[in-house]
Amino acid sequence: MKISDFDFSELNNIDDIYAVKILLCYFLNKVNRPVTPNQLLEIATSTNIVNYFSYNHAVESMLENGLICETEIDGELNYKLTEKGRIGAEEFKTMAPKSARERILTEGLRFFARLKNENTVSFEIFENEKGCEIKCTCVDNELKLMELKLFAPDMEQAELIKNKIRMNPQGFYQKVMDFVLDNEEYVPNVKD
């Protein structure tokens, strides 16, 4: 058997329900925050480590066994790790492969960073006869930190600018502020 004949997809998908439960408890313990059922489903299945059916079976069992509980936050259902789930995550984490634990945690942190980015920056794109105007507003809680309008020659470029800023709005804001604070008056070079 050659290595090219080997099916590596088996290594990526955990179908042992006990390992899936431990993996989910591990993740909830590490992020230490309630998550909605849709958020947890997206994080767990987007890594291709857990399939949809194993995820659902594991979550049902976790609820029945008291590893997680349902709680309502701002009118929305959330899963929260119980003390029993926390102890299980710490004592049995090695029953879920290290690579799976790292991948689900990385995906979860990226997911929550995207959510935060979406809440800290907003965009409006207006088309006009010369191209597009992108209005970018950066906020921190209720405080408007910056409102900036940029020009793009077409909608494709406007969307590119929007997506680049959205990837790291805090970094964008910091670079703008660094430039403003370091900006100096132009002094022409008159030496010949």
C-alpha positions as CSV (number, residue, x, y, z in Angstrom):
1,M,0.0,0.0,0.0
2,K,1.4,3.4,-1.0
3,I,0.8,6.5,1.1
4,S,-1.3,8.0,-1.7
5,D,-3.7,5.1,-1.3
6,F,-4.3,5.8,2.4
7,D,-7.6,7.6,3.3
8,F,-6.6,10.4,5.6
9,S,-10.2,11.6,6.1
10,E,-10.5,9.0,8.8
11,L,-8.0,10.9,10.9
12,N,-9.9,14.1,10.7
13,N,-13.3,12.9,11.9
14,I,-13.9,11.8,15.4
15,D,-17.0,9.6,15.6
16,D,-16.5,8.2,19.1
17,I,-19.3,10.0,21.0
18,Y,-17.3,10.0,24.3
19,A,-14.3,11.7,22.5
20,V,-16.7,14.2,20.9
21,K,-18.2,15.0,24.4
22,I,-14.7,15.5,25.9
23,L,-13.7,17.7,22.9
24,L,-16.7,19.9,23.3
25,C,-16.3,20.1,27.1
26,Y,-12.6,20.9,26.5
27,F,-13.5,23.7,24.1
28,L,-16.2,25.2,26.4
29,N,-13.8,25.1,29.3
30,K,-11.0,26.9,27.4
31,V,-13.2,29.7,26.0
32,N,-15.0,30.0,29.4
33,R,-18.1,31.5,28.1
34,P,-21.6,30.5,27.1
35,V,-22.2,29.8,23.4
36,T,-25.3,29.5,21.4
37,P,-26.2,26.1,19.9
38,N,-25.6,27.4,16.4
39,Q,-22.2,28.9,17.4
40,L,-21.1,25.6,18.9
41,L,-22.4,23.6,16.0
42,E,-20.6,25.8,13.5
43,I,-17.3,25.8,15.4
44,A,-17.4,22.0,15.9
45,T,-18.4,21.0,12.4
46,S,-16.4,23.6,10.5
47,T,-13.2,22.0,11.6
48,N,-14.2,18.7,9.9
49,I,-13.3,16.9,13.2
50,V,-16.9,16.3,14.3
51,N,-19.7,15.5,11.9
52,Y,-23.2,16.9,12.3
53,F,-24.7,13.6,13.6
54,S,-22.0,12.9,16.1
55,Y,-22.3,16.5,17.3
56,N,-26.0,16.2,17.9
57,H,-25.8,12.9,19.7
58,A,-23.0,14.2,21.9
59,V,-24.8,17.4,22.8
60,E,-28.0,15.5,23.7
61,S,-26.0,13.2,25.9
62,M,-24.1,16.2,27.5
63,L,-27.4,17.8,28.4
64,E,-28.9,14.6,29.8
65,N,-25.7,13.9,31.9
66,G,-25.4,17.5,33.2
67,L,-22.1,18.2,31.5
68,I,-23.6,21.3,30.0
69,C,-26.8,23.2,30.8
70,E,-29.0,25.5,28.8
71,T,-29.2,29.1,29.9
72,E,-31.0,32.1,28.4
73,I,-29.0,35.3,27.8
74,D,-30.7,38.3,26.2
75,G,-33.6,36.1,25.1
76,E,-31.3,33.6,23.3
77,L,-30.6,30.0,24.3
78,N,-27.0,29.3,25.2
79,Y,-25.0,26.3,26.4
80,K,-22.9,26.7,29.5
81,L,-20.4,24.2,30.8
82,T,-21.3,22.9,34.3
83,E,-18.8,22.1,37.0
84,K,-19.1,18.4,36.2
85,G,-18.3,19.2,32.6
86,R,-15.3,21.3,33.6
87,I,-13.9,18.5,35.8
88,G,-14.4,16.0,32.9
89,A,-12.7,18.4,30.4
90,E,-9.7,18.7,32.7
91,E,-9.4,15.1,33.7
92,F,-10.2,13.3,30.4
93,K,-9.0,15.8,27.8
94,T,-6.3,13.4,26.6
95,M,-9.0,11.1,25.3
96,A,-9.6,13.5,22.5
97,P,-6.6,13.9,20.2
98,K,-4.3,16.9,20.8
99,S,-4.6,17.9,17.2
100,A,-8.4,17.9,17.4
101,R,-8.3,20.0,20.7
102,E,-6.0,22.5,19.1
103,R,-8.1,22.8,15.9
104,I,-11.4,23.3,17.6
105,L,-9.9,25.9,20.0
106,T,-8.3,27.7,17.1
107,E,-11.5,27.7,15.1
108,G,-13.5,28.9,18.1
109,L,-11.2,31.8,18.8
110,R,-11.2,32.8,15.2
111,F,-15.0,32.6,15.2
112,F,-15.4,34.8,18.3
113,A,-12.8,37.3,16.8
114,R,-14.9,37.5,13.6
115,L,-18.0,38.2,15.8
116,K,-16.2,40.9,17.7
117,N,-14.9,42.5,14.5
118,E,-18.4,42.5,13.0
119,N,-19.6,44.4,16.1
120,T,-16.8,47.0,16.1
121,V,-16.9,48.1,12.5
122,S,-19.7,48.8,10.1
123,F,-19.7,49.8,6.5
124,E,-22.0,51.5,4.0
125,I,-21.1,51.5,0.3
126,F,-22.6,54.1,-2.0
127,E,-22.2,54.0,-5.8
128,N,-21.9,57.2,-7.7
129,E,-21.0,58.2,-11.3
130,K,-17.2,58.1,-10.6
131,G,-17.1,54.9,-8.5
132,C,-17.9,54.0,-5.0
133,E,-17.7,55.7,-1.6
134,I,-17.1,53.4,1.4
135,K,-18.1,54.8,4.8
136,C,-16.4,52.9,7.6
137,T,-17.4,53.5,11.2
138,C,-15.3,52.0,14.1
139,V,-16.9,51.8,17.5
140,D,-16.0,50.6,20.9
141,N,-19.2,49.9,22.9
142,E,-21.3,53.1,22.4
143,L,-18.3,55.3,21.6
144,K,-17.7,56.2,17.9
145,L,-13.9,56.1,17.5
146,M,-13.6,56.9,13.9
147,E,-15.7,57.5,10.8
148,L,-13.9,57.5,7.5
149,K,-14.9,57.8,3.9
150,L,-12.8,56.2,1.2
151,F,-13.1,56.1,-2.6
152,A,-12.9,53.0,-4.7
153,P,-13.2,53.0,-8.5
154,D,-15.7,50.2,-8.6
155,M,-17.8,47.9,-6.4
156,E,-15.3,45.1,-6.6
157,Q,-12.6,47.3,-5.1
158,A,-15.0,48.7,-2.5
159,E,-15.8,45.2,-1.3
160,L,-12.1,44.3,-1.2
161,I,-11.4,47.4,1.0
162,K,-14.3,46.5,3.2
163,N,-13.2,42.9,3.6
164,K,-9.5,43.9,4.3
165,I,-10.6,46.4,7.1
166,R,-13.1,43.9,8.5
167,M,-10.3,41.2,8.9
168,N,-8.6,43.4,11.6
169,P,-10.5,46.6,12.4
170,Q,-8.5,47.2,15.5
171,G,-5.2,47.0,13.5
172,F,-6.7,49.3,10.9
173,Y,-7.7,51.9,13.5
174,Q,-4.3,51.6,15.2
175,K,-2.4,52.2,11.9
176,V,-4.6,55.3,11.2
177,M,-3.9,56.7,14.7
178,D,-0.2,55.9,14.4
179,F,0.0,57.8,11.2
180,V,-2.0,60.8,12.6
181,L,0.3,61.0,15.6
182,D,3.5,60.6,13.7
183,N,2.4,62.9,10.8
184,E,4.6,66.0,10.4
185,E,4.4,69.1,8.2
186,Y,5.9,68.7,4.7
187,V,9.3,70.4,4.4
188,P,10.4,70.5,0.8
189,N,14.0,69.7,-0.1
190,V,15.4,72.9,-1.7
191,K,19.0,71.7,-2.0
192,D,20.2,71.4,-5.6
